[in-house]
């Protein structure tokens, strides 16, 4: 049955009434009305204030007849929930005041995993934003929730900022694979919880952003260090929900063949 929502129809194998178009990320940061808010508020506070985040999420739809609305959020909410001390520095972007590079750092993250109330506190703003946005959308507009892939989030937690050459991340992968595996396990667990809660809060489509692995990793590294967490998250969501999933890989050329094992779980790339 056609839903009348072009994006949702495409992702569920139906013929849409038109080709769906939408701002894919960050609710249109190029818009002057967004820039006006950004000029007077810190980015972190904008994400945490659900009413502001709702307003920003809706800004593109006030200008254009788009077919989807993506929640105003960031892939680093998970890193923040895992006690990375996330801040956004004007001109430099996200900065982690507490990096994860060794056993002592993992003790801190392990302790945070035992504090589920604090994890929920850090990410619940996104659920609230989704709940505020959903009733304000036109009938043909699909609401998109999202998260970063565990590997991409891990790079920020390890490097402490935008990854650059990924030197510390690759060093941990190669020299301390047990540390890296433990960190990925924690991120994957919280990300799965996060995406399930977004669906419960009104997200009709979930998108996973693979921001860096497509560029930074060889095919072999991608299959070994990145793909298992993606396959696990998608398969677990599919056990409980029919919500469509989009997996976006930045620099995906050459990686499609590696995805054969999870093709059956993914609705779009």
Secondary structure, DSSP 8 states (H G I E B T S, - for coil): ---S-HHHHHHTT---SS------STT-TTSHHHHHHHHHS-HHHHHH-HHHHHHHHHHHHHHS--SEEE-S--TTHHHHHTT--EEEETTTEEEESS---SHHHHHHHHHHHT-HHHHHHHHHHHHHHHHHHHTTS-TT-EEEEEEE-HHHHHHHHHHSBS-TT-HHHHHHHHH-HHHHHHHHHHHHHHHHHHHHHHHHTT-SEEEEEE-SHHHHS-HHHIIIIIHHHHHHHHHHHHHH---EEEEEETT-TTTGGGGGGGGGG-SB-
